[in-house]
Amino acid sequence: MDLQIIQNKIFEVRGCRVMLDFHLAELYQVETRALKQAVKRNLSRFPSDFAFQLTKDEWQGLITNCDKFPENIRHTPTPPLAFLEQGVAMLSSVLRSQTAIDVNISIMRAFVL
């Protein structure tokens, strides 16, 4: 997987480097809804220093400063979940697929660059 594609999906929010749920769902080849369900079923694996819900202001700030979001994503009523590096690592354990493992390795490499 091209690390540049992944790096373009890493943003800074609250002073932390994060990836958003819809980008991760795209990379893991699952629906965003399925990714959120997996997180919801395993909330104890995602403390607030691993993942958090963006506030409406944070989401609006990202939309305003970034033109990388598809139009349908820009107008969702609920701001996306943001995953720090540790949260991304935890996702591969709850999604349990070879794709999740392979993508996770690439994402971990992109976070350290």
N, C-alpha and C positions, 0 to 999 in steps of 0.2 A: 504494500500500500504506500502511496506517495506521501511522505511525511509533510510536504508543503501543504497538501490538501487538509491534513489534520491540523497543522499549525494555524491555518486560516480560520479554523473553527474554535480556537482558544481565545477567550476574552478575559479582560480583567474586570472583576466586580468585587467590591468591598476589599480591595487590595489583594485579592487572590486570583490566580489563574484558574479559569473554569471552562467547562464545555456545557452546552445547553442540551436539554433532553431530546429535542427534535433532530439535532445534528448527530447525537450519539445513536439514536434510533436508525437514522439513515446509514451510518457506518456499520452498525451491528445487523443491518438488514431485517429489522423488526419494525412494527408500527409503533409510533410514539405512545399510543394507548397501551400497548403490551408492555413497553418498557416501564411506564408509570405504574402499571398494575404489579409488575415484579417488584418494584421499589416499595409499593404500598404493602405488599404481602410480607416484606422483609424489612420493615422500618427500623428494627433494632440494629441492622447492619449499616444504616445510613444516618449516623449522628450529624448534628448541624455543622461539624467541621469536615464532613465528607460531602454533604449535599444540602442544598437549601432552596426554598422557593424564592424567586426574585420578587421584589415588591413591584407594584405598578410603575413607580418612578424609576426604578432601576431598569425595568424592561423598556420603558419609554426612552430612557437615555441611550440604551443600546440601539434601539431602532433609529433614533435620531442621528446617531454617530456612525451607523454602519448600514451600507446598502446591500449587504450579503443575504438578507432574510427574504424569503419568498413572500409575495403579497398576502397569501392566505395565512401565513404564520404571523405577520405583523398585526393582524386584527383579531387574534384569538382573545377570548374574554379573560382567560387565566394566564398570568405570566408563566414562563417555563421554569422547570427545575434547573438548577445549576449544580454541576458536579465538579468538585475539586479532584485532584489527581487520585486521592485515596478512594473517593466515591466511584470514579471510573474503574479503578481496580476491583472494587467490590461488585460492580455491575456484572463483570464476567463470571463471577461465582453464582449470581442469581439467574442469569440468562442461560447458562449451561449449554452452550453449543460450541462447536469447533470454530465457527465464525467469530463468536464472541471472544474466544481465547486469542485467535489470530489478530483480530482488530485491536484487542486490548494491548497486545505486545507493541503494535505500531504506535498506539496512542501514548503508551508509557515512554517510548523513544522520543516522540514529539514533545512531550512535556519537559524533558530534560535538555532539549536544545535551546 
